[in-house]
Amino acid sequence: MANVKVNFKYLCDEHHRGDKGPHRNKEKNIEYKLKLQKRLFELFDRDYYTERDIQQLLAINSKIAKEITKKLKLYEEGYERVDIICRLMGGRLYAN
């Protein structure tokens, strides 16, 4: 998900690499992941999406959309919301 704009969180050097940053602070890392996950659930508010829908929602090109959906199960209605979000979260969903 490196090329997906919603995945970027701009941090100053101290908050990126410092002791309070996600690389050294597990709680902060989980906090950022939960915020991203919440944002994705807000963005994907329907049950099913086509590859084109995913491309438009994430403002990505068709090649990246295809890469995201490559390992997802395609239902008659489209790709399932939870499957998409789980894929974008690196194969994991996080709970509070």
mmCIF file as gemmi writes it, N, C-alpha and C atoms, coordinates in Angstrom:
data_model
loop_
_atom_site.group_PDB
_atom_site.id
_atom_site.type_symbol
_atom_site.label_atom_id
_atom_site.label_alt_id
_atom_site.label_comp_id
_atom_site.label_asym_id
_atom_site.label_entity_id
_atom_site.label_seq_id
_atom_site.pdbx_PDB_ins_code
_atom_site.Cartn_x
_atom_site.Cartn_y
_atom_site.Cartn_z
_atom_site.occupancy
_atom_site.B_iso_or_equiv
_atom_site.pdbx_formal_charge
_atom_site.auth_seq_id
_atom_site.auth_asym_id
_atom_site.pdbx_PDB_model_num
ATOM 1 N N . MET Axp A 1 ? 0.824 -1.185 0 1 0 ? 1 A 1
ATOM 2 C CA . MET Axp A 1 ? 0 0 0 1 0 ? 1 A 1
ATOM 3 C C . MET Axp A 1 ? 0.871 1.253 0 1 0 ? 1 A 1
ATOM 4 N N . ALA Axp A 2 ? 2.084 1.097 -0.375 1 0 ? 2 A 1
ATOM 5 C CA . ALA Axp A 2 ? 3.046 2.2 -0.342 1 0 ? 2 A 1
ATOM 6 C C . ALA Axp A 2 ? 2.646 3.36 -1.246 1 0 ? 2 A 1
ATOM 7 N N . ASN Axp A 3 ? 1.979 3.095 -2.349 1 0 ? 3 A 1
ATOM 8 C CA . ASN Axp A 3 ? 1.642 4.151 -3.3 1 0 ? 3 A 1
ATOM 9 C C . ASN Axp A 3 ? 0.233 4.7 -3.129 1 0 ? 3 A 1
ATOM 10 N N . VAL Axp A 4 ? -0.391 4.434 -2 1 0 ? 4 A 1
ATOM 11 C CA . VAL Axp A 4 ? -1.754 4.884 -1.752 1 0 ? 4 A 1
ATOM 12 C C . VAL Axp A 4 ? -1.707 6.084 -0.809 1 0 ? 4 A 1
ATOM 13 N N . LYS Axp A 5 ? -2.231 7.214 -1.265 1 0 ? 5 A 1
ATOM 14 C CA . LYS Axp A 5 ? -2.123 8.47 -0.528 1 0 ? 5 A 1
ATOM 15 C C . LYS Axp A 5 ? -2.694 8.384 0.888 1 0 ? 5 A 1
ATOM 16 N N . VAL Axp A 6 ? -3.795 7.679 1.075 1 0 ? 6 A 1
ATOM 17 C CA . VAL Axp A 6 ? -4.429 7.589 2.395 1 0 ? 6 A 1
ATOM 18 C C . VAL Axp A 6 ? -3.501 6.923 3.418 1 0 ? 6 A 1
ATOM 19 N N . ASN Axp A 7 ? -2.506 6.195 2.953 1 0 ? 7 A 1
ATOM 20 C CA . ASN Axp A 7 ? -1.57 5.497 3.832 1 0 ? 7 A 1
ATOM 21 C C . ASN Axp A 7 ? -0.484 6.415 4.398 1 0 ? 7 A 1
ATOM 22 N N . PHE Axp A 8 ? -0.304 7.591 3.819 1 0 ? 8 A 1
ATOM 23 C CA . PHE Axp A 8 ? 0.766 8.482 4.261 1 0 ? 8 A 1
ATOM 24 C C . PHE Axp A 8 ? 0.35 9.3 5.477 1 0 ? 8 A 1
ATOM 25 N N . LYS Axp A 9 ? 1.238 9.359 6.452 1 0 ? 9 A 1
ATOM 26 C CA . LYS Axp A 9 ? 1.054 10.212 7.628 1 0 ? 9 A 1
ATOM 27 C C . LYS Axp A 9 ? 2.354 10.987 7.777 1 0 ? 9 A 1
ATOM 28 N N . TYR Axp A 10 ? 2.278 12.267 7.566 1 0 ? 10 A 1
ATOM 29 C CA . TYR Axp A 10 ? 3.478 13.087 7.613 1 0 ? 10 A 1
ATOM 30 C C . TYR Axp A 10 ? 3.832 13.408 9.055 1 0 ? 10 A 1
ATOM 31 N N . LEU Axp A 11 ? 5.057 13.087 9.432 1 0 ? 11 A 1
ATOM 32 C CA . LEU Axp A 11 ? 5.548 13.289 10.791 1 0 ? 11 A 1
ATOM 33 C C . LEU Axp A 11 ? 6.866 14.05 10.743 1 0 ? 11 A 1
ATOM 34 N N . CYS Axp A 12 ? 7.095 14.859 11.773 1 0 ? 12 A 1
ATOM 35 C CA . CYS Axp A 12 ? 8.402 15.494 11.88 1 0 ? 12 A 1
ATOM 36 C C . CYS Axp A 12 ? 9.428 14.407 12.221 1 0 ? 12 A 1
ATOM 37 N N . ASP Axp A 13 ? 10.7 14.721 12.097 1 0 ? 13 A 1
ATOM 38 C CA . ASP Axp A 13 ? 11.755 13.734 12.323 1 0 ? 13 A 1
ATOM 39 C C . ASP Axp A 13 ? 11.678 13.117 13.719 1 0 ? 13 A 1
ATOM 40 N N . GLU Axp A 14 ? 11.41 13.947 14.725 1 0 ? 14 A 1
ATOM 41 C CA . GLU Axp A 14 ? 11.328 13.451 16.104 1 0 ? 14 A 1
ATOM 42 C C . GLU Axp A 14 ? 10.191 12.44 16.272 1 0 ? 14 A 1
ATOM 43 N N . HIS Axp A 15 ? 9.048 12.726 15.677 1 0 ? 15 A 1
ATOM 44 C CA . HIS Axp A 15 ? 7.906 11.834 15.821 1 0 ? 15 A 1
ATOM 45 C C . HIS Axp A 15 ? 7.959 10.649 14.855 1 0 ? 15 A 1
ATOM 46 N N . HIS Axp A 16 ? 8.849 10.695 13.906 1 0 ? 16 A 1
ATOM 47 C CA . HIS Axp A 16 ? 9.009 9.561 12.996 1 0 ? 16 A 1
ATOM 48 C C . HIS Axp A 16 ? 10.06 8.577 13.511 1 0 ? 16 A 1
ATOM 49 N N . ARG Axp A 17 ? 11.222 9.087 13.871 1 0 ? 17 A 1
ATOM 50 C CA . ARG Axp A 17 ? 12.328 8.214 14.271 1 0 ? 17 A 1
ATOM 51 C C . ARG Axp A 17 ? 12.643 8.261 15.76 1 0 ? 17 A 1
ATOM 52 N N . GLY Axp A 18 ? 12.071 9.217 16.463 1 0 ? 18 A 1
ATOM 53 C CA . GLY Axp A 18 ? 12.369 9.372 17.885 1 0 ? 18 A 1
ATOM 54 C C . GLY Axp A 18 ? 11.705 8.309 18.749 1 0 ? 18 A 1
ATOM 55 N N . ASP Axp A 19 ? 11.923 8.413 20.047 1 0 ? 19 A 1
ATOM 56 C CA . ASP Axp A 19 ? 11.371 7.439 20.993 1 0 ? 19 A 1
ATOM 57 C C . ASP Axp A 19 ? 9.846 7.432 21.011 1 0 ? 19 A 1
ATOM 58 N N . LYS Axp A 20 ? 9.23 8.532 20.597 1 0 ? 20 A 1
ATOM 59 C CA . LYS Axp A 20 ? 7.77 8.617 20.582 1 0 ? 20 A 1
ATOM 60 C C . LYS Axp A 20 ? 7.186 8.249 19.223 1 0 ? 20 A 1
ATOM 61 N N . GLY Axp A 21 ? 8.028 7.846 18.302 1 0 ? 21 A 1
ATOM 62 C CA . GLY Axp A 21 ? 7.588 7.515 16.953 1 0 ? 21 A 1
ATOM 63 C C . GLY Axp A 21 ? 7.11 6.082 16.841 1 0 ? 21 A 1
ATOM 64 N N . PRO Axp A 22 ? 6.444 5.75 15.757 1 0 ? 22 A 1
ATOM 65 C CA . PRO Axp A 22 ? 5.87 4.415 15.591 1 0 ? 22 A 1
ATOM 66 C C . PRO Axp A 22 ? 6.899 3.292 15.476 1 0 ? 22 A 1
ATOM 67 N N . HIS Axp A 23 ? 8.135 3.625 15.113 1 0 ? 23 A 1
ATOM 68 C CA . HIS Axp A 23 ? 9.149 2.58 14.972 1 0 ? 23 A 1
ATOM 69 C C . HIS Axp A 23 ? 9.706 2.118 16.316 1 0 ? 23 A 1
ATOM 70 N N . ARG Axp A 24 ? 9.567 2.951 17.345 1 0 ? 24 A 1
ATOM 71 C CA . ARG Axp A 24 ? 10.099 2.599 18.67 1 0 ? 24 A 1
ATOM 72 C C . ARG Axp A 24 ? 9.031 2.544 19.753 1 0 ? 24 A 1
ATOM 73 N N . ASN Axp A 25 ? 7.816 2.91 19.417 1 0 ? 25 A 1
ATOM 74 C CA . ASN Axp A 25 ? 6.747 2.964 20.4 1 0 ? 25 A 1
ATOM 75 C C . ASN Axp A 25 ? 5.569 2.146 19.88 1 0 ? 25 A 1
ATOM 76 N N . LYS Axp A 26 ? 5.39 0.954 20.441 1 0 ? 26 A 1
ATOM 77 C CA . LYS Axp A 26 ? 4.363 0.035 19.957 1 0 ? 26 A 1
ATOM 78 C C . LYS Axp A 26 ? 2.961 0.632 20.074 1 0 ? 26 A 1
ATOM 79 N N . GLU Axp A 27 ? 2.695 1.336 21.181 1 0 ? 27 A 1
ATOM 80 C CA . GLU Axp A 27 ? 1.374 1.936 21.371 1 0 ? 27 A 1
ATOM 81 C C . GLU Axp A 27 ? 1.08 2.98 20.295 1 0 ? 27 A 1
ATOM 82 N N . LYS Axp A 28 ? 2.078 3.784 19.972 1 0 ? 28 A 1
ATOM 83 C CA . LYS Axp A 28 ? 1.914 4.812 18.936 1 0 ? 28 A 1
ATOM 84 C C . LYS Axp A 28 ? 1.708 4.154 17.571 1 0 ? 28 A 1
ATOM 85 N N . ASN Axp A 29 ? 2.431 3.081 17.307 1 0 ? 29 A 1
ATOM 86 C CA . ASN Axp A 29 ? 2.289 2.34 16.063 1 0 ? 29 A 1
ATOM 87 C C . ASN Axp A 29 ? 0.858 1.817 15.91 1 0 ? 29 A 1
ATOM 88 N N . ILE Axp A 30 ? 0.336 1.2 16.969 1 0 ? 30 A 1
ATOM 89 C CA . ILE Axp A 30 ? -1.033 0.674 16.945 1 0 ? 30 A 1
ATOM 90 C C . ILE Axp A 30 ? -2.032 1.825 16.802 1 0 ? 30 A 1
ATOM 91 N N . GLU Axp A 31 ? -1.777 2.934 17.488 1 0 ? 31 A 1
ATOM 92 C CA . GLU Axp A 31 ? -2.668 4.101 17.391 1 0 ? 31 A 1
ATOM 93 C C . GLU Axp A 31 ? -2.778 4.576 15.941 1 0 ? 31 A 1
ATOM 94 N N . TYR Axp A 32 ? -1.649 4.682 15.258 1 0 ? 32 A 1
ATOM 95 C CA . TYR Axp A 32 ? -1.657 5.116 13.86 1 0 ? 32 A 1
ATOM 96 C C . TYR Axp A 32 ? -2.377 4.102 12.971 1 0 ? 32 A 1
ATOM 97 N N . LYS Axp A 33 ? -2.163 2.828 13.232 1 0 ? 33 A 1
ATOM 98 C CA . LYS Axp A 33 ? -2.828 1.792 12.435 1 0 ? 33 A 1
ATOM 99 C C . LYS Axp A 33 ? -4.335 1.809 12.653 1 0 ? 33 A 1
ATOM 100 N N . LEU Axp A 34 ? -4.766 2.025 13.893 1 0 ? 34 A 1
ATOM 101 C CA . LEU Axp A 34 ? -6.202 2.105 14.182 1 0 ? 34 A 1
ATOM 102 C C . LEU Axp A 34 ? -6.835 3.316 13.495 1 0 ? 34 A 1
ATOM 103 N N . LYS Axp A 35 ? -6.124 4.436 13.462 1 0 ? 35 A 1
ATOM 104 C CA . LYS Axp A 35 ? -6.634 5.628 12.774 1 0 ? 35 A 1
ATOM 105 C C . LYS Axp A 35 ? -6.777 5.372 11.278 1 0 ? 35 A 1
ATOM 106 N N . LEU Axp A 36 ? -5.784 4.718 10.692 1 0 ? 36 A 1
ATOM 107 C CA . LEU Axp A 36 ? -5.854 4.386 9.272 1 0 ? 36 A 1
ATOM 108 C C . LEU Axp A 36 ? -7.011 3.429 9.009 1 0 ? 36 A 1
ATOM 109 N N . GLN Axp A 37 ? -7.148 2.421 9.84 1 0 ? 37 A 1
ATOM 110 C CA . GLN Axp A 37 ? -8.22 1.444 9.673 1 0 ? 37 A 1
ATOM 111 C C . GLN Axp A 37 ? -9.589 2.122 9.769 1 0 ? 37 A 1
ATOM 112 N N . LYS Axp A 38 ? -9.745 3.018 10.73 1 0 ? 38 A 1
ATOM 113 C CA . LYS Axp A 38 ? -11.007 3.754 10.883 1 0 ? 38 A 1
ATOM 114 C C . LYS Axp A 38 ? -11.286 4.573 9.632 1 0 ? 38 A 1
ATOM 115 N N . ARG Axp A 39 ? -10.27 5.228 9.12 1 0 ? 39 A 1
ATOM 116 C CA . ARG Axp A 39 ? -10.412 6.033 7.898 1 0 ? 39 A 1
ATOM 117 C C . ARG Axp A 39 ? -10.825 5.16 6.713 1 0 ? 39 A 1
ATOM 118 N N . LEU Axp A 40 ? -10.251 3.967 6.611 1 0 ? 40 A 1
ATOM 119 C CA . LEU Axp A 40 ? -10.606 3.058 5.517 1 0 ? 40 A 1
ATOM 120 C C . LEU Axp A 40 ? -12.046 2.572 5.639 1 0 ? 40 A 1
ATOM 121 N N . PHE Axp A 41 ? -12.501 2.274 6.86 1 0 ? 41 A 1
ATOM 122 C CA . PHE Axp A 41 ? -13.89 1.852 7.052 1 0 ? 41 A 1
ATOM 123 C C . PHE Axp A 41 ? -14.856 2.99 6.719 1 0 ? 41 A 1
ATOM 124 N N . GLU Axp A 42 ? -14.455 4.235 6.969 1 0 ? 42 A 1
ATOM 125 C CA . GLU Axp A 42 ? -15.284 5.383 6.594 1 0 ? 42 A 1
ATOM 126 C C . GLU Axp A 42 ? -15.295 5.567 5.083 1 0 ? 42 A 1
ATOM 127 N N . LEU Axp A 43 ? -14.158 5.359 4.46 1 0 ? 43 A 1
ATOM 128 C CA . LEU Axp A 43 ? -14.027 5.517 3.014 1 0 ? 43 A 1
ATOM 129 C C . LEU Axp A 43 ? -14.798 4.428 2.267 1 0 ? 43 A 1
ATOM 130 N N . PHE Axp A 44 ? -14.661 3.204 2.715 1 0 ? 44 A 1
ATOM 131 C CA . PHE Axp A 44 ? -15.359 2.071 2.107 1 0 ? 44 A 1
ATOM 132 C C . PHE Axp A 44 ? -16.621 1.8 2.928 1 0 ? 44 A 1
ATOM 133 N N . ASP Axp A 45 ? -17.698 2.496 2.6 1 0 ? 45 A 1
ATOM 134 C CA . ASP Axp A 45 ? -18.916 2.416 3.404 1 0 ? 45 A 1
ATOM 135 C C . ASP Axp A 45 ? -19.995 1.503 2.821 1 0 ? 45 A 1
ATOM 136 N N . ARG Axp A 46 ? -19.71 0.866 1.692 1 0 ? 46 A 1
ATOM 137 C CA . ARG Axp A 46 ? -20.637 -0.121 1.116 1 0 ? 46 A 1
ATOM 138 C C . ARG Axp A 46 ? -20.079 -1.519 1.353 1 0 ? 46 A 1
ATOM 139 N N . ASP Axp A 47 ? -20.887 -2.538 1.087 1 0 ? 47 A 1
ATOM 140 C CA . ASP Axp A 47 ? -20.464 -3.92 1.314 1 0 ? 47 A 1
ATOM 141 C C . ASP Axp A 47 ? -19.539 -4.458 0.221 1 0 ? 47 A 1
ATOM 142 N N . TYR Axp A 48 ? -19.735 -4.022 -1.028 1 0 ? 48 A 1
ATOM 143 C CA . TYR Axp A 48 ? -18.965 -4.557 -2.155 1 0 ? 48 A 1
ATOM 144 C C . TYR Axp A 48 ? -18.493 -3.437 -3.084 1 0 ? 48 A 1
ATOM 145 N N . TYR Axp A 49 ? -17.334 -3.676 -3.715 1 0 ? 49 A 1
ATOM 146 C CA . TYR Axp A 49 ? -16.727 -2.687 -4.608 1 0 ? 49 A 1
ATOM 147 C C . TYR Axp A 49 ? -16.116 -3.376 -5.822 1 0 ? 49 A 1
ATOM 148 N N . THR Axp A 50 ? -16.166 -2.688 -6.961 1 0 ? 50 A 1
ATOM 149 C CA . THR Axp A 50 ? -15.461 -3.166 -8.145 1 0 ? 50 A 1
ATOM 150 C C . THR Axp A 50 ? -14.019 -2.659 -8.076 1 0 ? 50 A 1
ATOM 151 N N . GLU Axp A 51 ? -13.191 -3.204 -8.934 1 0 ? 51 A 1
ATOM 152 C CA . GLU Axp A 51 ? -11.803 -2.737 -8.997 1 0 ? 51 A 1
ATOM 153 C C . GLU Axp A 51 ? -11.753 -1.252 -9.366 1 0 ? 51 A 1
ATOM 154 N N . ARG Axp A 52 ? -12.643 -0.845 -10.231 1 0 ? 52 A 1
ATOM 155 C CA . ARG Axp A 52 ? -12.719 0.565 -10.646 1 0 ? 52 A 1
ATOM 156 C C . ARG Axp A 52 ? -13.122 1.456 -9.466 1 0 ? 52 A 1
ATOM 157 N N . ASP Axp A 53 ? -14.078 0.99 -8.646 1 0 ? 53 A 1
ATOM 158 C CA . ASP Axp A 53 ? -14.483 1.741 -7.449 1 0 ? 53 A 1
ATOM 159 C C . ASP Axp A 53 ? -13.292 1.95 -6.518 1 0 ? 53 A 1
ATOM 160 N N . ILE Axp A 54 ? -12.531 0.888 -6.304 1 0 ? 54 A 1
ATOM 161 C CA . ILE Axp A 54 ? -11.357 0.949 -5.424 1 0 ? 54 A 1
ATOM 162 C C . ILE Axp A 54 ? -10.351 1.951 -5.976 1 0 ? 54 A 1
ATOM 163 N N . GLN Axp A 55 ? -10.14 1.885 -7.274 1 0 ? 55 A 1
ATOM 164 C CA . GLN Axp A 55 ? -9.209 2.803 -7.936 1 0 ? 55 A 1
ATOM 165 C C . GLN Axp A 55 ? -9.633 4.252 -7.715 1 0 ? 55 A 1
ATOM 166 N N . GLN Axp A 56 ? -10.903 4.537 -7.876 1 0 ? 56 A 1
ATOM 167 C CA . GLN Axp A 56 ? -11.393 5.911 -7.718 1 0 ? 56 A 1
ATOM 168 C C . GLN Axp A 56 ? -11.354 6.366 -6.265 1 0 ? 56 A 1
ATOM 169 N N . LEU Axp A 57 ? -11.769 5.506 -5.333 1 0 ? 57 A 1
ATOM 170 C CA . LEU Axp A 57 ? -11.785 5.884 -3.916 1 0 ? 57 A 1
ATOM 171 C C . LEU Axp A 57 ? -10.388 6.181 -3.379 1 0 ? 57 A 1
ATOM 172 N N . LEU Axp A 58 ? -9.41 5.394 -3.808 1 0 ? 58 A 1
ATOM 173 C CA . LEU Axp A 58 ? -8.05 5.552 -3.304 1 0 ? 58 A 1
ATOM 174 C C . LEU Axp A 58 ? -7.193 6.476 -4.173 1 0 ? 58 A 1
ATOM 175 N N . ALA Axp A 59 ? -7.762 6.945 -5.283 1 0 ? 59 A 1
ATOM 176 C CA . ALA Axp A 59 ? -7.046 7.824 -6.218 1 0 ? 59 A 1
ATOM 177 C C . ALA Axp A 59 ? -5.726 7.192 -6.662 1 0 ? 59 A 1
ATOM 178 N N . ILE Axp A 60 ? -5.834 5.972 -7.17 1 0 ? 60 A 1
ATOM 179 C CA . ILE Axp A 60 ? -4.67 5.211 -7.627 1 0 ? 60 A 1
ATOM 180 C C . ILE Axp A 60 ? -4.868 4.811 -9.085 1 0 ? 60 A 1
ATOM 181 N N . ASN Axp A 61 ? -3.809 4.35 -9.717 1 0 ? 61 A 1
ATOM 182 C CA . ASN Axp A 61 ? -3.945 3.908 -11.097 1 0 ? 61 A 1
ATOM 183 C C . ASN Axp A 61 ? -4.43 2.457 -11.143 1 0 ? 61 A 1
ATOM 184 N N . SER Axp A 62 ? -4.778 2.005 -12.329 1 0 ? 62 A 1
ATOM 185 C CA . SER Axp A 62 ? -5.362 0.671 -12.487 1 0 ? 62 A 1
ATOM 186 C C . SER Axp A 62 ? -4.376 -0.439 -12.128 1 0 ? 62 A 1
ATOM 187 N N . LYS Axp A 63 ? -3.093 -0.211 -12.347 1 0 ? 63 A 1
ATOM 188 C CA . LYS Axp A 63 ? -2.082 -1.22 -12.012 1 0 ? 63 A 1
ATOM 189 C C . LYS Axp A 63 ? -2.04 -1.47 -10.5 1 0 ? 63 A 1
ATOM 190 N N . ILE Axp A 64 ? -2.08 -0.414 -9.707 1 0 ? 64 A 1
ATOM 191 C CA . ILE Axp A 64 ? -2.066 -0.563 -8.249 1 0 ? 64 A 1
ATOM 192 C C . ILE Axp A 64 ? -3.372 -1.191 -7.771 1 0 ? 64 A 1
ATOM 193 N N . ALA Axp A 65 ? -4.495 -0.791 -8.368 1 0 ? 65 A 1
ATOM 194 C CA . ALA Axp A 65 ? -5.788 -1.382 -8.005 1 0 ? 65 A 1
ATOM 195 C C . ALA Axp A 65 ? -5.786 -2.881 -8.293 1 0 ? 65 A 1
ATOM 196 N N . LYS Axp A 66 ? -5.215 -3.265 -9.41 1 0 ? 66 A 1
ATOM 197 C CA . LYS Axp A 66 ? -5.129 -4.686 -9.765 1 0 ? 66 A 1
ATOM 198 C C . LYS Axp A 66 ? -4.249 -5.438 -8.766 1 0 ? 66 A 1
ATOM 199 N N . GLU Axp A 67 ? -3.155 -4.818 -8.342 1 0 ? 67 A 1
ATOM 200 C CA . GLU Axp A 67 ? -2.262 -5.43 -7.353 1 0 ? 67 A 1
ATOM 201 C C . GLU Axp A 67 ? -2.988 -5.638 -6.021 1 0 ? 67 A 1
ATOM 202 N N . ILE Axp A 68 ? -3.796 -4.669 -5.623 1 0 ? 68 A 1
ATOM 203 C CA . ILE Axp A 68 ? -4.554 -4.775 -4.373 1 0 ? 68 A 1
ATOM 204 C C . ILE Axp A 68 ? -5.572 -5.904 -4.456 1 0 ? 68 A 1
ATOM 205 N N . THR Axp A 69 ? -6.273 -6.005 -5.578 1 0 ? 69 A 1
ATOM 206 C CA . THR Axp A 69 ? -7.356 -6.989 -5.7 1 0 ? 69 A 1
ATOM 207 C C . THR Axp A 69 ? -6.884 -8.37 -6.137 1 0 ? 69 A 1
ATOM 208 N N . LYS Axp A 70 ? -5.638 -8.482 -6.527 1 0 ? 70 A 1
ATOM 209 C CA . LYS Axp A 70 ? -5.117 -9.737 -7.079 1 0 ? 70 A 1
ATOM 210 C C . LYS Axp A 70 ? -5.379 -10.941 -6.179 1 0 ? 70 A 1
ATOM 211 N N . LYS Axp A 71 ? -5.218 -10.791 -4.873 1 0 ? 71 A 1
ATOM 212 C CA . LYS Axp A 71 ? -5.359 -11.915 -3.949 1 0 ? 71 A 1
ATOM 213 C C . LYS Axp A 71 ? -6.725 -11.962 -3.263 1 0 ? 71 A 1
ATOM 214 N N . LEU Axp A 72 ? -7.631 -11.085 -3.67 1 0 ? 72 A 1
ATOM 215 C CA . LEU Axp A 72 ? -8.95 -11.037 -3.041 1 0 ? 72 A 1
ATOM 216 C C . LEU Axp A 72 ? -9.946 -11.906 -3.796 1 0 ? 72 A 1
ATOM 217 N N . LYS Axp A 73 ? -10.902 -12.441 -3.059 1 0 ? 73 A 1
ATOM 218 C CA . LYS Axp A 73 ? -11.964 -13.23 -3.678 1 0 ? 73 A 1
ATOM 219 C C . LYS Axp A 73 ? -12.961 -12.282 -4.325 1 0 ? 73 A 1
ATOM 220 N N . LEU Axp A 74 ? -13.28 -12.553 -5.586 1 0 ? 74 A 1
ATOM 221 C CA . LEU Axp A 74 ? -14.246 -11.745 -6.318 1 0 ? 74 A 1
ATOM 222 C C . LEU Axp A 74 ? -15.611 -12.413 -6.233 1 0 ? 74 A 1
ATOM 223 N N . TYR Axp A 75 ? -16.539 -11.753 -5.577 1 0 ? 75 A 1
ATOM 224 C CA . TYR Axp A 75 ? -17.913 -12.235 -5.475 1 0 ? 75 A 1
ATOM 225 C C . TYR Axp A 75 ? -18.702 -11.681 -6.651 1 0 ? 75 A 1
ATOM 226 N N . GLU Axp A 76 ? -19.901 -12.179 -6.84 1 0 ? 76 A 1
ATOM 227 C CA . GLU Axp A 76 ? -20.753 -11.704 -7.924 1 0 ? 76 A 1
ATOM 228 C C . GLU Axp A 76 ? -20.983 -10.191 -7.817 1 0 ? 76 A 1
ATOM 229 N N . GLU Axp A 77 ? -21.098 -9.702 -6.574 1 0 ? 77 A 1
ATOM 230 C CA . GLU Axp A 77 ? -21.355 -8.279 -6.333 1 0 ? 77 A 1
ATOM 231 C C . GLU Axp A 77 ? -20.09 -7.432 -6.417 1 0 ? 77 A 1
ATOM 232 N N . GLY Axp A 78 ? -18.924 -8.051 -6.3 1 0 ? 78 A 1
ATOM 233 C CA . GLY Axp A 78 ? -17.65 -7.338 -6.319 1 0 ? 78 A 1
ATOM 234 C C . GLY Axp A 78 ? -16.744 -7.835 -5.21 1 0 ? 78 A 1
ATOM 235 N N . TYR Axp A 79 ? -15.767 -7.031 -4.853 1 0 ? 79 A 1
ATOM 236 C CA . TYR Axp A 79 ? -14.844 -7.381 -3.77 1 0 ? 79 A 1
ATOM 237 C C . TYR Axp A 79 ? -15.449 -6.922 -2.446 1 0 ? 79 A 1
ATOM 238 N N . GLU Axp A 80 ? -15.337 -7.764 -1.425 1 0 ? 80 A 1
ATOM 239 C CA . GLU Axp A 80 ? -15.954 -7.466 -0.137 1 0 ? 80 A 1
ATOM 240 C C . GLU Axp A 80 ? -15.167 -6.395 0.625 1 0 ? 80 A 1
ATOM 241 N N . ARG Axp A 81 ? -15.898 -5.507 1.248 1 0 ? 81 A 1
ATOM 242 C CA . ARG Axp A 81 ? -15.341 -4.37 1.992 1 0 ? 81 A 1
ATOM 243 C C . ARG Axp A 81 ? -14.267 -4.792 2.99 1 0 ? 81 A 1
ATOM 244 N N . VAL Axp A 82 ? -14.576 -5.759 3.837 1 0 ? 82 A 1
ATOM 245 C CA . VAL Axp A 82 ? -13.641 -6.188 4.884 1 0 ? 82 A 1
ATOM 246 C C . VAL Axp A 82 ? -12.385 -6.795 4.265 1 0 ? 82 A 1
ATOM 247 N N . ASP Axp A 83 ? -12.538 -7.533 3.186 1 0 ? 83 A 1
ATOM 248 C CA . ASP Axp A 83 ? -11.38 -8.114 2.501 1 0 ? 83 A 1
ATOM 249 C C . ASP Axp A 83 ? -10.46 -7.019 1.95 1 0 ? 83 A 1
ATOM 250 N N . ILE Axp A 84 ? -11.054 -5.987 1.38 1 0 ? 84 A 1
ATOM 251 C CA . ILE Axp A 84 ? -10.276 -4.872 0.824 1 0 ? 84 A 1
ATOM 252 C C . ILE Axp A 84 ? -9.49 -4.181 1.933 1 0 ? 84 A 1
ATOM 253 N N . ILE Axp A 85 ? -10.185 -3.866 3.02 1 0 ? 85 A 1
ATOM 254 C CA . ILE Axp A 85 ? -9.544 -3.15 4.126 1 0 ? 85 A 1
ATOM 255 C C . ILE Axp A 85 ? -8.454 -4.003 4.76 1 0 ? 85 A 1
ATOM 256 N N . CYS Axp A 86 ? -8.725 -5.275 4.944 1 0 ? 86 A 1
ATOM 257 C CA . CYS Axp A 86 ? -7.724 -6.184 5.507 1 0 ? 86 A 1
ATOM 258 C C . CYS Axp A 86 ? -6.483 -6.22 4.61 1 0 ? 86 A 1
ATOM 259 N N . ARG Axp A 87 ? -6.677 -6.278 3.318 1 0 ? 87 A 1
ATOM 260 C CA . ARG Axp A 87 ? -5.553 -6.282 2.364 1 0 ? 87 A 1
ATOM 261 C C . ARG Axp A 87 ? -4.757 -4.979 2.463 1 0 ? 87 A 1
ATOM 262 N N . LEU Axp A 88 ? -5.47 -3.859 2.565 1 0 ? 88 A 1
ATOM 263 C CA . LEU Axp A 88 ? -4.801 -2.564 2.667 1 0 ? 88 A 1
ATOM 264 C C . LEU Axp A 88 ? -4.071 -2.395 3.992 1 0 ? 88 A 1
ATOM 265 N N . MET Axp A 89 ? -4.514 -3.121 5.014 1 0 ? 89 A 1
ATOM 266 C CA . MET Axp A 89 ? -3.885 -3.055 6.338 1 0 ? 89 A 1
ATOM 267 C C . MET Axp A 89 ? -2.774 -4.098 6.484 1 0 ? 89 A 1
ATOM 268 N N . GLY Axp A 90 ? -2.362 -4.699 5.395 1 0 ? 90 A 1
ATOM 269 C CA . GLY Axp A 90 ? -1.265 -5.659 5.451 1 0 ? 90 A 1
ATOM 270 C C . GLY Axp A 90 ? -1.694 -7.042 5.899 1 0 ? 90 A 1
ATOM 271 N N . GLY Axp A 91 ? -2.979 -7.363 5.725 1 0 ? 91 A 1
ATOM 272 C CA . GLY Axp A 91 ? -3.47 -8.694 6.065 1 0 ? 91 A 1
ATOM 273 C C . GLY Axp A 91 ? -3.982 -8.821 7.488 1 0 ? 91 A 1
ATOM 274 N N . ARG Axp A 92 ? -4.045 -7.699 8.215 1 0 ? 92 A 1
ATOM 275 C CA . ARG Axp A 92 ? -4.508 -7.733 9.609 1 0 ? 92 A 1
ATOM 276 C C . ARG Axp A 92 ? -5.531 -6.639 9.854 1 0 ? 92 A 1
ATOM 277 N N . LEU Axp A 93 ? -6.476 -6.944 10.735 1 0 ? 93 A 1
ATOM 278 C CA . LEU Axp A 93 ? -7.381 -5.92 11.249 1 0 ? 93 A 1
ATOM 279 C C . LEU Axp A 93 ? -7.064 -5.741 12.719 1 0 ? 93 A 1
ATOM 280 N N . TYR Axp A 94 ? -7.168 -4.528 13.197 1 0 ? 94 A 1
ATOM 281 C CA . TYR Axp A 94 ? -6.807 -4.201 14.575 1 0 ? 94 A 1
ATOM 282 C C . TYR Axp A 94 ? -8.054 -3.847 15.37 1 0 ? 94 A 1
ATOM 283 N N . ALA Axp A 95 ? -8.053 -4.199 16.66 1 0 ? 95 A 1
ATOM 284 C CA . ALA Axp A 95 ? -9.172 -3.899 17.553 1 0 ? 95 A 1
ATOM 285 C C . ALA Axp A 95 ? -8.704 -2.948 18.642 1 0 ? 95 A 1
ATOM 286 N N . ASN Axp A 96 ? -9.619 -2.146 19.134 1 0 ? 96 A 1
ATOM 287 C CA . ASN Axp A 96 ? -9.3 -1.22 20.239 1 0 ? 96 A 1
ATOM 288 C C . ASN Axp A 96 ? -9.091 -1.97 21.523 1 0 ? 96 A 1
